[in-house]
Amino acid sequence: MHIEVRDLNKWFGDYHAVRQMNFSIETGQLIGLLGPSGGGKTSVLRMLAGLEQPDGGEIIFHGRVMNQVPPQERGIGFVFQHYALFKHMTVFDNVAFGLTIKKWPKDRIRTRVMELLELTGLAGTEKRYPHQLSGGQRQRVAFARALAPEPQLLLLDEPFAAIDAKIRKELRTWLKSLIERVGITSIFVTHDQDEAIEVADEIMIIQQGQLEQKGTPWDIYKSPETPFVAEFIGESTILDHVASLKGFETAAAWTESKALIRPEYIEVGKIGELPLKSACERGVVKALHFRGSEWLVEVTVADLPLKTYRPLEREVLKIGEEVDVLVHRVYMFSDEDHWVQENALKEDPMPIHI
């Protein structure tokens, strides 16, 4: 299903929940709606489903305006955050529920349900009740039930929120694989950026009812279009004064600008370990955090607090140790503009506008 949204607005009393939102989604894409709580993600999802009525704008499915079309006629499957399974029904009856309401023939219902249980890894559980299943299995039942009526659009409202961390990670991979096999246009709400980056073909970042940016996870990470996106995606440090760092002296001319520095923009090493020694700063290690595959190092340079990563295979640094720090680039932004500024002491001293 191809989706187009034009100038979408939603008010809840005096609160403007969704503001003049515009976007399109191609058939078969898996889209993640990402942003802080209360930003408007679920409101967008519910308007697409027909569970909330827009106060302005149009929702268009395959060229047809859907604003007045009731939910049951939109060709949508909806997966809720807390499963919403019928406790008194077996797995088979839960998955078959929508098909029974639509009065499908019994033999066709059975074929469809057993097909979906096989697809979702639930074969053999059809006679169990929800309380006899794990959290991950219950969520798979919810997916199967939503897919049963062969919808053209699948909507998921924080589908992994009620599941423990280990199972949640397993289900992310499973969901992406499932959607690719089924080929259905899908949109899921999340406030977990790792989840969105791992699962989604494209991410829509929403905050305060506005669409900040839409693009692939990589494009959004490397080329943020707004200061909010730059700060929201990944770990970073915001600095008011970056001109004191070697290679960034020209930043003093941009008095209204701030700088965002991500950990991967920085190298840290023992004295003399790093290349480009003329561009290195002297810093002091303030904290070390073991991240499993690497160290997160907090270091102070010229009274500026920075964070960077250090591989496990290199010699472990110590808190209080003096180190060399090389800042490769910073993300500069103001109210009017934003760009990536490379260290002037490296080969490419020119700012790259994005």
C-alpha positions in Angstrom: 0.0 0.0 0.0 1.3 3.5 -0.9 0.6 6.1 1.7 0.6 9.9 1.4 -0.1 12.3 4.2 -0.7 16.0 3.4 -0.8 18.8 6.0 -2.0 16.5 8.8 -3.1 18.2 12.0 -4.5 17.0 15.3 -5.6 18.9 18.4 -6.5 17.6 21.8 -8.2 20.6 23.4 -5.5 23.3 23.4 -2.7 20.9 22.7 -1.5 20.8 19.1 -0.4 17.1 18.9 0.4 16.9 15.2 1.4 20.0 13.2 1.1 20.3 9.4 2.8 16.9 8.8 3.6 15.7 5.3 5.2 12.5 4.2 4.8 9.5 1.8 5.6 5.8 2.3 6.2 3.4 -0.6 4.5 0.0 -0.8 6.3 -2.7 1.2 8.5 -0.3 3.3 9.0 -0.9 7.0 8.9 2.6 8.7 9.9 3.4 12.2 8.2 6.4 13.9 10.9 7.5 16.4 11.0 10.3 18.9 10.5 11.3 22.6 7.4 10.4 24.5 4.5 12.8 23.8 5.9 13.9 20.5 2.9 12.8 18.4 4.0 9.3 17.1 1.0 7.4 18.4 -1.4 10.1 17.3 -0.1 9.8 13.7 -0.5 6.0 13.9 -4.1 6.2 15.3 -5.1 8.6 12.6 -3.8 6.3 9.9 -5.8 3.5 11.5 -8.9 5.6 11.7 -9.0 5.4 15.5 -8.6 9.2 15.7 -10.1 11.8 13.3 -7.7 14.4 11.8 -8.5 18.1 12.5 -7.0 19.0 9.2 -5.2 17.6 6.2 -5.6 14.4 4.2 -4.6 10.7 4.6 -4.4 9.0 1.2 -4.1 5.3 0.6 -3.4 4.3 -3.1 -4.8 7.6 -4.3 -8.0 7.4 -2.1 -8.7 9.9 0.6 -9.4 7.9 3.8 -10.4 10.6 6.3 -14.0 9.5 6.5 -13.4 5.8 5.9 -14.1 3.7 9.1 -11.2 1.6 10.5 -12.7 -1.8 9.5 -12.7 -0.7 5.8 -9.1 0.6 5.6 -7.4 -2.8 5.1 -5.3 -2.4 8.3 -3.8 -4.8 10.8 -3.0 -3.3 14.2 -0.7 -4.7 16.8 -1.1 -3.1 20.3 1.6 -2.6 22.9 0.2 -5.0 25.4 -0.9 -7.9 23.1 -4.7 -7.4 23.7 -5.3 -11.1 23.3 -8.5 -12.7 24.5 -7.6 -14.6 27.6 -10.5 -17.1 27.3 -9.6 -18.1 23.7 -7.0 -20.5 22.4 -4.1 -19.3 20.2 -6.1 -20.7 17.2 -9.3 -18.8 18.1 -7.3 -15.6 18.8 -5.7 -15.6 15.4 -9.0 -16.6 13.8 -11.1 -14.0 15.5 -11.1 -11.4 12.7 -11.7 -14.0 10.1 -14.7 -15.3 12.0 -16.1 -11.8 12.3 -15.7 -11.5 8.5 -17.5 -14.8 8.1 -14.8 -16.6 6.2 -15.6 -20.3 5.5 -14.3 -22.6 8.3 -12.0 -24.6 6.1 -10.4 -21.3 4.7 -10.1 -20.0 8.3 -8.2 -23.1 9.4 -5.9 -23.0 6.4 -5.1 -19.4 7.0 -4.6 -19.7 10.8 -2.3 -22.8 10.4 -0.3 -21.0 7.7 0.2 -18.0 10.0 1.2 -20.1 13.0 3.8 -21.8 10.9 5.0 -18.4 9.5 5.3 -16.9 13.0 7.0 -19.9 14.6 4.0 -20.9 16.6 3.1 -24.2 15.0 2.0 -26.6 17.7 0.6 -23.9 20.1 -2.8 -23.6 18.6 -4.6 -25.3 21.5 -2.8 -23.3 24.2 -4.2 -20.2 26.0 -2.4 -16.9 26.4 -1.4 -17.6 30.0 0.5 -20.7 28.8 2.7 -18.7 26.5 5.8 -16.6 27.0 5.7 -12.9 26.4 7.5 -13.3 23.1 5.0 -16.0 22.0 2.0 -13.8 23.0 3.4 -11.0 20.9 3.8 -13.4 17.9 0.1 -14.4 18.4 -0.8 -10.7 18.2 1.2 -10.3 15.0 -0.5 -13.4 13.5 -3.9 -12.1 14.4 -3.2 -8.7 12.8 -2.0 -10.4 9.6 -4.8 -13.0 9.4 -7.3 -10.8 7.3 -4.6 -10.1 4.8 -4.3 -6.4 5.4 -2.5 -4.0 3.1 -1.0 -2.0 6.0 0.3 -3.2 9.3 0.5 -0.7 12.2 2.4 -1.5 15.4 2.3 0.7 18.5 5.5 0.0 20.5 5.2 -3.7 19.8 8.1 -4.8 22.0 7.6 -2.5 25.0 6.1 -5.2 27.2 8.8 -7.8 26.5 12.1 -8.2 28.4 15.3 -7.0 26.8 16.7 -10.3 25.5 13.4 -11.5 23.9 12.9 -8.0 22.5 16.2 -8.1 20.6 15.3 -11.5 19.2 11.9 -10.3 18.1 13.4 -7.3 16.2 15.3 -9.5 13.9 12.3 -11.9 13.5 9.9 -9.0 12.7 12.1 -7.5 10.0 12.5 -11.0 8.4 8.7 -11.6 8.7 7.8 -8.2 7.1 10.2 -8.9 4.2 8.7 -12.3 3.6 5.1 -11.0 3.7 5.9 -7.9 1.8 3.3 -5.7 3.6 3.7 -1.9 4.2 4.4 -1.6 7.9 4.7 1.3 10.4 5.9 0.9 14.0 6.1 3.4 16.8 9.1 3.3 19.1 11.1 5.6 21.4 14.1 3.3 21.2 16.6 4.5 18.6 18.5 1.2 18.6 15.2 -0.6 17.7 14.4 1.8 14.9 17.9 1.7 13.4 18.0 -2.1 13.5 14.5 -2.8 12.1 13.3 0.1 9.9 14.0 0.7 6.2 13.4 4.3 6.9 12.9 6.3 10.1 10.6 9.3 10.6 11.8 11.4 13.6 8.9 13.2 15.2 9.0 15.7 18.1 6.4 18.2 19.3 4.1 17.1 16.6 6.5 17.9 13.8 8.3 15.7 11.4 12.0 16.6 11.9 13.5 14.2 9.3 12.7 11.1 7.2 15.3 8.9 5.7 17.3 5.7 6.0 19.0 5.1 9.4 22.4 5.8 7.9 21.4 9.0 6.1 19.8 10.4 9.3 22.9 9.5 11.4 25.5 10.9 9.0 23.5 13.9 7.7 21.1 15.2 10.4 18.9 18.0 9.0 18.0 19.7 12.3 19.8 20.3 15.6 17.2 18.1 17.3 18.0 15.1 15.1 21.7 15.6 15.5 21.4 15.6 19.3 18.7 12.9 19.5 20.4 10.2 17.3 23.5 8.6 18.9 25.5 9.7 21.9 26.9 13.2 21.7 28.1 16.3 23.5 26.8 19.8 22.9 29.4 22.6 23.3 28.9 26.4 23.2 32.6 27.1 22.5 34.6 24.8 20.2 37.1 27.4 18.9 39.5 26.5 21.7 40.1 23.1 20.1 43.0 22.7 17.6 41.9 23.0 14.0 38.6 24.6 14.9 39.8 28.2 15.6 37.6 29.6 12.8 34.5 28.6 14.8 35.1 31.7 16.9 33.6 33.7 14.0 30.3 31.8 14.4 29.3 33.4 17.7 25.6 32.2 17.5 26.6 28.6 16.6 26.9 25.6 18.8 28.9 22.4 18.2 27.8 18.8 18.6 30.6 16.2 18.8 29.9 12.5 18.6 32.1 9.8 20.1 33.1 8.4 16.7 34.4 11.9 15.7 37.1 11.6 18.3 40.2 9.4 18.9 41.8 9.0 22.3 45.2 7.3 23.0 48.2 7.2 25.2 50.7 10.0 24.7 52.3 9.7 21.2 50.0 6.9 20.1 47.8 8.8 17.7 48.6 10.0 14.1 48.5 13.7 13.1 50.3 14.8 16.3 50.1 18.4 15.4 46.3 18.2 15.6 46.2 16.3 18.9 45.1 17.9 22.2 46.2 17.0 25.6 43.4 15.7 27.7 42.7 13.9 31.1 40.6 10.8 31.4 37.7 11.4 33.8 35.7 8.2 33.6 35.7 4.8 31.8 32.6 2.7 31.0 32.9 -0.9 29.8 30.4 -1.4 26.9 31.1 -5.1 26.1 32.7 -4.5 22.7 34.6 -1.3 23.6 35.3 1.3 26.3 33.4 4.6 26.4 35.9 7.2 27.6 35.0 10.5 29.2 37.8 12.9 28.8 38.3 16.7 29.4 40.2 18.8 26.8 40.7 22.5 27.4 37.9 22.4 30.0 35.6 20.8 27.4 33.9 17.5 28.4 34.1 15.0 25.5 33.1 11.3 25.0 34.7 8.8 22.7 35.2 5.1 22.2 38.4 3.0 22.6 38.8 -0.6 21.2 39.3 -3.4 23.7 42.4 -4.6 22.0 44.3 -1.4 22.9 45.9 -0.8 26.2 43.4 0.1 28.9 43.5 3.8 29.9 43.3 4.9 33.6 41.2 7.5 35.3 43.3 10.6 35.8 45.7 9.7 33.0 46.9 12.3 30.6 46.1 11.3 27.0 46.2 12.5 23.4 42.9 13.5 21.9 42.2 14.0 18.2 38.9 15.6 17.2 38.3 14.8 13.5 35.1 16.8 13.0 32.2 18.6 14.7 28.6 19.2 13.7 28.0 23.0 13.8 24.5 24.4 14.0 22.7 27.7 14.5 19.0 28.8 14.2 19.6 29.4 10.4 22.2 26.8 9.3 24.0 23.5 10.0 27.1 21.8 8.6 29.9 19.4 9.3 33.2 21.2 10.1 36.4 19.1 9.5 39.5 19.7 11.5 41.5 22.4 9.6 44.8 20.7 10.4 43.7 17.6 8.4 43.7 17.3 4.6 40.2 18.7 4.0 39.8 22.0 6.0 36.6 23.1 4.2 33.2 22.9 6.0 30.8 20.4 4.4 27.2 21.7 4.3 24.5 19.1 4.6 
